[in-house]
Each structure stands twice: as C-alpha cells, then as structure tokens.
Amino acid sequence: MLSVFGIRSRLVVLVIGAVLPLLALLVIGAIDDRRIAIERATDDVRAEARIVAERQSHIFDDAVVLLSTLSSLAEIDASGSAGCRRLVARVADRNRQFMTIGVVDQAGDVVCHSRLDARVRFTDLDLLRHVLAARPGDRMIGRLVLGKVTGRPTIAVATPTTTDGATVDGMLFASINLSAMSDLADAADRDGERSVAVVDARDGKVVAGSGTLRQLVNTSIEGHPLLMALVEARYEGSAEVRGLNGADEIVGFAPVRIGGLSRLVIVIGEPRDAMLKDAAAIAASRLVIAIFVAAAALLAAWLLGYWALARPIRLLTSTAEQIGAGDLTARTEIGMMQPAEIRVLGATLNTTAERLSAAKLRLQSLADEDGLTGLANRRRFDAEMKAACAQAERDGAALSILLIDVDHFKAFNDNFGHLAGDDALRRIGAAIRACANRPGDVAARYGGEEFAVILPNTGEDGAASVAARILSSVRDLRIAHGGTPGGAATVSVGSVSSSPKRRGALTPEMFVRTADQALYAAKSAGRNQHAVGQGPGLAMAPRA
C-alpha cells in the first residue's frame, strides 16, 4: 500500500512515526508524574546544579571547540565583512555561555563583533600580540578584564585568523560569561519559589542568593543543616533538609571547579509542597509543546517534501520520461536552493541527454555514411531517393539522378593493388561530391566502384552539366591507370531525368533502372562519357 504514496507523503509518515512514540511516552509520563514527582524533582535540582557548575568549568573547552569550528569557515576573516558579523551574531545568540564573539585585525580594532557594528579597540592587547605571533590553529587564553561592551568581567579565548591558511592577519575571540555566576541566583529562581545560593565551601559564607537569601550574602551558615549536608556529601549531590529560607526543601548542589579546585558550590532548592503541583504543570506543558512541535514538524515535512524533494524529483522524472520517449532535447532545471544531490542528479541527467544526443547523431552519421569515401552509403541513398521521388511528385518538380562507374577498375586493382584502389575511390568520391554541392544534392557510393548522385529540382540539361563536370574533374585527378586509352582513371555516367509535366507515380526503381541502362550505354559506347536515359525501354542517347 505504501508504494502508492509519493515522497512528500512518505516524509509525513516518517515524521508521524517518529513523533508518535514521543507522544505516547509523554502521556504515560504524565499519568505517572505524581507518583515520581519527588524523585524527579530531586534529580532535576541536582542535575541543574551540576550543569550550572560544570558549565563554568567546561566553558573553556566549549570556547576552543567553537573557535576551531568558526576559524575554518570562509566568512571569518579580518576584513570585517557583513557575512562575518551575521555569523558571529548568530553563533553568540545560540551560545549564551559566551558574552561576545568577534574578530580583531592586526591594528587592534574589533572589525567583526556579535553585538557591535562600529569598530572599537580590543581591550586585551597583550592577548592580541601573542595571538598575532602564534601559528595558525594555536589557542590562547587572555587575562581577566572588564569588557567594554558588557561592562562585566570576562576572559577571552582566541585563535589566529589567516588569509590563505598560513599567513596570520588577525584574531578570532570569544569572551567567557563569568558574570553568569553572579547572576545565577536570580536567573535560576523560578518566580521566587526556588531558593538559589552560591556558597563558599572554605568558610561557609553565602556568596550570592536569590530573593530573601540576598540578606544572607557574606553571612556564615556554619552549623546550618544545609552546610552539614554539603560537607557530608563532599559538596556534590542532593539532600532533603531545611533550606536557608526556613522551608523544607529538596536541594541539589555541585562544586564549581576552577583550575581543579572546588571552592564555590551551587545550591538549588525547591519546596516539596510545590513539586507535586509543578510536576503536573510541567507534564501538561510538555505535552502541549510536543503536540505543537509534532504539528509543526508535519507541516514542515509536507512543505519541505514538496519544495526540496517532490517537486525537483517530479521535474527529473518528467525529463527522464521525455528522454526515454526519444526526445533527447529535453532538459531539466534544478534551482540552486535545492539539495546538492538533486542538483547533481539533474546535471547528470542533462549531461546524459547531451551525450545520448551526440551518440545518436554519431550513430546516425555512421549508419548513413560510407566508411571509405565519406559519401552517403547505399542505405541513405535509398532513403533519400524515396523522399526525393515523393517530393518531386508532390511539388510537380523535375528530378534527376546520375549513376557513375569507374572505368576498368578491376584492372586498376589488379595492377596497383587494393590499397591504391581504395585511395583512388576516395579521390574520385571527393571529386563527385565537389560537383554536386547544392543544398539538397546527395552524392553516394552506390556499391563497389559505382557512385550515384541525386539532383532535386534538376532537369535533363542540369543533369548533363553536372555529369560533364564530374567527367572533367575525374580526368583532372590524373590518377595513373595503364588500362585506359589516356593512361589515367576515368568514369562513365548514366543519367535520367523526370519532367515536371509527367503524369503518374515516380519510383526509385524507375530512376535507377533507367539510369543503369544509360550507364551501360555509355560504357558500351567507349567509356569516359555520359549517356542519358530516355525512359524505360527507350533508346539511349550517348553524350560525350
């Protein structure tokens, strides 16, 4: 049944298949949320405390990875292009652990910045000097400074930028958001329901706090159950204790590791009473978001499936069907916004059509061309003769043909060999083609040493003129032939012409038979001359 679906429908089915398990899990999780609310809340606060703490210790690693990725992109350079500004602004917006990202030129000016459009001087010039003296790919960390843009303390991680992969022309930097730790208490507090604090593990003093806990800043909590729980758990884990605000809480805590030392501890607590209520609310909100995401994904799959796959593939299929039906002029046009694989497939299809067209023309040429002389072969002569008779009969026009035979050619081959005979036929064929050079004239090798010429819209006098030129041109070749009276190769010509006033059907057999009789008459009369056929069964009139 799936075989009747198009690409777009299959994409939608794929999205539905991916989303449905998620929706099912969310429904099951919502039913079970009340039972496991405490356990999940414990994991949440502990995990959140760990994430916040580890983010500070791993942020330098993140910066190195980010700079390594950005420095490989073409948009990043020391010229300060608009593309560079857009890129760093987008990356900074998606990576909030960095306050700013930018590029500094050799003069110390910030030419590309995630927040600024105007140029400013870079604060840490010592870092810039070291980076400009470094090798491409090196990474360096600056000193603690007060950022000019944010006014907050920060440390920059930097790497050189290059013009050609080897010549350093500037510096790419990312400034670390150290002030996030100072703002952590307020940022992590959920509408005043959570208690968030930063505690110095060395002396038990509160460094920062949210809400009413701000009153405890720089106050020691020595002897408090929370500090005792921190010491017992070695400053990492979770506990159910009386919080700093006096309410029973589930708290999660994790150390902030700086240079391998644990000094500051992130403590996040949430009232047990609020957890059951929030668990249900969170489950409902997640379900709503999941449904919205699923609907958006279905719509995106439908639209993307059409514009990125179904439409271009339909164009490719249509073109392929035309080519398969024999229309080798068919071509497809795939836009630059389409996937690279589709563009390559379209280009390959067009190239294949061009090659097939060229091959068809070549094969047709080979099928219609005599391999030795390059003239039309017997197959093409028969086809052209049939078409010429039909055209002459339809238009009431005159038509003439010439049959030409090389005189004493067997003797020529016996005396000079077949290679010399082939060369003679090539030269004679070229001379005949030169004499029948009007549009529509066809010069052909009829067989062996015989040639034929079709002359549309040509009466008896025109045919005689062409025959005379052929006789003269062949003699002028002066191909040595001891078997002829003049010592040079000659030809005999027989012709026949139809009158525009003639009534009745014209057939190729009628022309060939009469022209062949005329050729026989020319050879019987001594060769090296032209004879005109007067019609089937009539006497021949030799013409020198």
LINCOR-V992039 format. One record per backbone hydrogen bond with DSSP energy under -0.5 kcal/mol. CO is the residue of the C=O (numbers start at 1). NH is the residue of the N-H. E is the energy in kcal/mol with one decimal. If there is no record, write none. Layout:
<<CO:NH:E> <CO:NH:E>>
//
This chain:
<<1:4:-1.6> <2:5:-1.6> <6:10:-2.1> <7:11:-2.3> <8:12:-2.0> <9:13:-2.4> <10:14:-2.5> <11:15:-2.5> <12:16:-2.8> <13:17:-2.7> <14:18:-1.7> <15:19:-2.6> <16:20:-2.9> <17:21:-0.7> <18:22:-0.6> <19:23:-2.5> <20:24:-2.6> <21:25:-2.5> <22:26:-2.4> <23:27:-2.3> <24:28:-2.4> <25:29:-2.8> <26:30:-2.4> <27:31:-1.9> <28:32:-1.7> <29:33:-0.8> <32:36:-1.5> <34:37:-0.8> <36:40:-2.6> <37:41:-2.7> <38:42:-2.5> <39:43:-2.3> <40:44:-2.7> <41:45:-2.7> <42:46:-2.2> <43:47:-2.9> <44:48:-3.0> <45:49:-2.3> <46:50:-2.3> <47:51:-2.9> <48:52:-2.6> <49:53:-2.2> <50:54:-3.4> <51:55:-2.3> <52:56:-0.9> <53:56:-0.5> <53:57:-1.3> <54:58:-2.6> <55:59:-0.8> <58:62:-2.3> <59:63:-2.2> <60:64:-2.1> <61:65:-2.2> <62:66:-2.7> <63:67:-2.8> <64:68:-2.4> <65:69:-2.1> <66:70:-3.0> <67:71:-2.7> <68:72:-0.6> <69:72:-0.8> <70:73:-2.0> <73:76:-0.9> <75:77:-0.8> <77:80:-0.8> <81:85:-1.8> <82:86:-2.4> <83:87:-2.1> <84:88:-2.5> <85:89:-2.1> <86:90:-2.1> <87:91:-2.5> <88:92:-2.7> <89:93:-2.1> <90:94:-1.3> <91:95:-1.0> <95:98:-1.9> <97:177:-2.2> <100:175:-2.7> <101:114:-1.9> <102:173:-2.8> <103:111:-1.8> <103:112:-1.5> <104:171:-2.6> <105:108:-1.7> <108:122:-2.6> <109:105:-2.5> <109:111:-0.9> <110:120:-0.7> <112:103:-2.6> <116:113:-0.6> <120:110:-3.7> <123:125:-1.5> <124:128:-1.5> <125:129:-2.4> <126:130:-2.0> <127:131:-2.4> <128:132:-2.7> <129:133:-1.3> <131:134:-1.3> <135:138:-2.2> <138:160:-0.5> <140:158:-3.1> <145:147:-0.7> <145:154:-2.7> <147:151:-2.1> <152:147:-2.9> <153:178:-0.6> <153:179:-0.6> <154:145:-2.7> <155:176:-3.0> <156:142:-3.3> <157:174:-2.1> <158:140:-2.6> <159:172:-3.1> <161:169:-2.4> <161:170:-1.0> <166:168:-0.6> <167:163:-1.8> <169:106:-0.7> <170:161:-2.1> <171:104:-3.1> <172:159:-2.2> <173:102:-2.2> <174:157:-2.5> <175:99:-2.1> <175:100:-0.6> <176:178:-1.8> <177:180:-1.0> <178:181:-1.5> <178:182:-0.5> <179:183:-1.8> <181:184:-0.5> <183:187:-2.3> <184:188:-2.6> <185:189:-0.8> <189:191:-1.0> <190:193:-2.8> <193:271:-0.6> <194:196:-0.5> <195:269:-3.1> <196:210:-1.8> <197:267:-2.8> <198:207:-3.7> <198:208:-1.4> <199:201:-0.7> <199:265:-2.5> <200:204:-2.1> <200:205:-0.6> <204:221:-2.3> <205:200:-3.0> <205:207:-0.6> <206:218:-3.9> <208:198:-2.5> <210:213:-2.3> <211:214:-1.6> <212:215:-1.5> <213:216:-1.6> <214:217:-1.3> <216:206:-0.6> <216:219:-2.3> <219:206:-1.9> <221:224:-2.4> <224:228:-2.3> <225:229:-2.3> <226:230:-2.1> <227:231:-2.6> <228:232:-2.5> <229:233:-2.1> <230:235:-3.5> <231:234:-1.2> <233:236:-1.1> <237:253:-2.6> <239:241:-0.7> <239:251:-2.8> <241:243:-0.6> <241:249:-2.7> <243:246:-1.9> <247:243:-3.1> <248:272:-1.3> <249:241:-1.5> <249:251:-0.6> <250:270:-1.8> <251:239:-1.9> <252:268:-2.8> <253:237:-2.6> <254:266:-2.9> <255:257:-0.7> <256:258:-0.6> <256:263:-0.9> <256:264:-0.7> <257:259:-0.5> <258:261:-1.6> <261:258:-2.3> <261:263:-0.7> <263:201:-3.1> <264:256:-3.2> <265:199:-2.5> <266:254:-1.6> <267:197:-2.6> <268:252:-2.9> <269:195:-2.4> <270:250:-2.1> <271:275:-0.8> <272:275:-0.7> <272:276:-0.8> <273:277:-0.7> <274:278:-2.5> <275:279:-2.5> <276:280:-1.5> <277:281:-1.9> <278:282:-3.3> <279:283:-2.3> <280:284:-2.4> <281:285:-2.6> <282:286:-2.7> <283:287:-2.1> <284:288:-2.4> <285:289:-2.6> <286:290:-2.8> <287:291:-2.5> <288:292:-2.6> <289:293:-3.2> <290:294:-2.8> <291:295:-2.6> <292:296:-2.9> <293:297:-3.0> <294:298:-2.5> <295:299:-2.4> <296:300:-2.9> <297:301:-2.9> <298:302:-2.4> <299:303:-2.7> <300:304:-3.4> <301:305:-2.5> <302:306:-1.4> <303:307:-2.7> <304:308:-2.6> <304:309:-0.7> <305:309:-0.7> <305:310:-4.6> <306:311:-3.5> <309:313:-2.6> <310:314:-2.4> <311:315:-2.2> <312:316:-2.5> <313:317:-3.0> <314:318:-2.6> <315:319:-2.4> <316:320:-2.8> <317:321:-2.6> <318:322:-2.1> <319:323:-2.6> <320:324:-2.9> <321:325:-1.7> <322:327:-2.6> <323:326:-1.5> <326:328:-1.5> <327:330:-1.3> <332:334:-0.5> <333:335:-0.5> <335:338:-1.4> <339:343:-2.3> <340:344:-2.7> <341:345:-2.2> <342:346:-2.7> <343:347:-2.7> <344:348:-2.7> <345:349:-2.4> <346:350:-2.5> <347:351:-2.7> <348:352:-2.7> <349:353:-2.3> <350:354:-2.3> <351:355:-2.6> <352:356:-2.9> <353:357:-2.6> <354:358:-2.6> <355:359:-2.9> <356:360:-2.9> <357:361:-2.4> <358:362:-2.6> <359:363:-3.3> <360:364:-2.8> <361:365:-2.5> <362:366:-3.0> <363:367:-2.8> <364:368:-1.6> <365:369:-0.8> <368:377:-2.0> <370:374:-2.1> <375:370:-3.7> <376:445:-2.7> <377:381:-2.5> <378:382:-2.5> <379:383:-1.8> <380:384:-3.2> <381:385:-2.8> <382:386:-2.1> <383:387:-2.1> <384:388:-2.6> <385:389:-2.3> <386:390:-1.9> <387:391:-2.4> <388:392:-2.7> <389:393:-2.4> <390:394:-2.3> <391:395:-2.8> <392:396:-1.4> <392:397:-1.5> <398:457:-1.5> <399:498:-2.7> <400:455:-3.2> <401:496:-1.7> <402:453:-2.2> <403:494:-2.8> <404:451:-3.1> <405:492:-2.5> <406:409:-1.0> <408:412:-1.5> <409:413:-2.4> <410:414:-2.4> <411:415:-2.2> <412:416:-3.0> <413:417:-2.1> <417:421:-1.7> <418:422:-2.8> <419:423:-2.1> <420:424:-2.2> <421:425:-2.4> <422:426:-2.2> <423:427:-2.2> <424:428:-2.7> <425:429:-2.7> <426:430:-2.1> <427:431:-1.9> <428:432:-2.4> <429:433:-2.4> <430:434:-2.0> <431:435:-1.1> <432:435:-0.5> <432:436:-1.2> <435:437:-0.6> <438:441:-1.8> <442:454:-2.7> <443:376:-2.0> <444:446:-0.8> <444:452:-2.7> <447:450:-2.8> <449:406:-1.5> <450:446:-1.2> <450:447:-1.7> <451:404:-3.2> <452:444:-3.1> <453:402:-2.4> <453:455:-0.5> <454:442:-1.9> <454:456:-0.5> <455:400:-1.8> <455:458:-0.8> <459:463:-2.3> <460:464:-2.4> <461:465:-2.1> <462:466:-2.1> <463:467:-2.6> <464:468:-2.3> <465:469:-2.0> <466:470:-2.2> <467:471:-2.6> <468:472:-2.3> <469:473:-3.0> <470:474:-2.5> <471:475:-1.9> <472:476:-2.4> <473:477:-0.7> <474:477:-0.9> <474:478:-0.5> <475:478:-1.5> <478:480:-0.7> <479:489:-3.0> <481:484:-1.4> <484:487:-1.2> <487:481:-2.5> <490:407:-2.3> <492:405:-2.3> <493:531:-2.6> <494:403:-3.1> <495:533:-3.8> <496:401:-2.0> <498:399:-0.7> <499:502:-1.7> <507:511:-1.5> <508:512:-2.8> <509:513:-2.7> <510:514:-1.9> <511:515:-3.0> <512:516:-2.6> <513:517:-1.8> <514:518:-2.1> <515:519:-2.4> <516:520:-2.2> <517:521:-2.1> <518:522:-2.3> <519:523:-2.2> <520:524:-2.4> <521:525:-1.8> <522:527:-1.9> <523:526:-1.3> <529:493:-2.7> <530:543:-4.7> <531:495:-2.3> <532:541:-1.7> <533:497:-0.5> <535:538:-2.0> <540:542:-0.6> <541:532:-1.8> <543:530:-3.4>>
//
